[in-house]
Every structure is written in structure tokens, then in C-alpha cells.
Amino acid sequence: MDLSEITDVVSAYCRDNPIIAAAAGLLLIFLLIRKTKLFFFLFFLGLILAAALYFIMGIAETGKTTKGKMIEKGTVLDQNQTR
């Protein structure tokens, strides 16, 4: 999953749920005005979590592709052959 797919999912969610998106936006604006430190803490925490998720998804995709290639080549032994 690349960055454009993530933004597509977020924008589709905002289009499908405008009330929740507006409430989240108003909450972020309120935090930015009233509690600036909390806003930036949550913002950077969100960035770190998003980066970790992006990294994990990339590794999972690589593993899935490698497993598919191994199965196609026949290098993965059947459980009956390992006994």
C-alpha cells in the first residue's frame, strides 16, 4: 500500500462520513488553539504511527511476494515430504 492509496482511503472515508470528518477537524482546530502542546504531541504521535504502519505494510507485502515466488518455483516443501 503506497501513500496515494492511503490518501484515497482517507478521502473516501471523509466523503462517506462528513459529520465525523467535520467533528475531527473541529477537534483538531480546538486543540491547536487551546492546547498547542497536546496538539503537536498528538500530531507527531500520529506521524510516527503512520510511518510504522507504512513500514510494516511494506515488509508484509515483500514477504507475501517472496512467498508467492517460492510457491511458484516449488521450493516450499509439502508437509508430507518433510516427515
C-alpha positions in Angstrom: 0.0 0.0 0.0 1.6 3.2 -1.1 1.0 6.8 0.0 -1.6 7.5 -2.7 -3.7 4.6 -1.7 -3.7 5.7 1.9 -4.8 9.2 0.9 -7.5 7.7 -1.3 -8.8 5.7 1.7 -8.8 8.7 4.0 -10.5 10.9 1.4 -13.2 8.3 0.7 -13.8 7.9 4.4 -14.2 11.7 4.7 -16.6 11.8 1.8 -18.7 8.9 3.2 -18.8 10.3 6.8 -18.8 14.1 6.6 -20.1 14.6 10.1 -17.3 12.6 11.7 -14.7 14.3 9.5 -16.0 17.8 10.4 -16.0 16.8 14.1 -12.5 15.6 13.9 -11.4 18.7 12.1 -13.1 21.0 14.7 -11.4 19.0 17.5 -8.0 19.4 15.9 -8.6 23.2 15.4 -9.7 23.5 19.0 -6.6 21.6 20.2 -4.4 23.8 18.1 -5.8 27.0 19.6 -6.3 25.9 23.2 -3.8 23.2 23.9 -0.9 23.6 21.4 1.5 21.2 23.1 -1.1 18.4 23.2 -1.9 19.1 19.5 1.7 18.8 18.4 2.2 15.7 20.6 -0.8 14.0 19.0 0.3 15.2 15.6 3.8 13.8 15.9 2.5 10.6 17.5 0.2 10.2 14.6 3.0 10.7 12.1 5.2 8.1 13.9 2.4 5.6 14.0 1.6 6.2 10.3 5.2 5.7 9.4 5.4 2.5 11.4 2.2 1.2 9.7 3.6 2.1 6.3 6.8 0.3 7.1 5.0 -2.8 8.4 2.8 -2.9 5.3 5.8 -2.7 3.0 7.5 -5.5 4.8 4.4 -7.6 4.7 3.9 -7.0 1.0 7.6 -8.0 0.4 7.1 -11.2 2.4 3.9 -12.1 0.6 5.5 -11.6 -2.8 8.5 -13.7 -1.8 6.3 -16.5 -0.5 4.3 -16.4 -3.8 7.5 -16.7 -5.8 8.8 -19.6 -3.7 5.5 -21.4 -4.1 5.6 -20.9 -7.9 9.1 -22.3 -8.1 8.3 -25.3 -5.9 10.9 -24.6 -3.3 8.5 -24.8 -0.4 8.2 -28.4 0.7 4.9 -30.1 1.4 4.4 -31.2 5.0 4.3 -34.8 3.9 7.7 -34.5 2.3 9.3 -33.2 5.5 8.4 -36.2 7.6 
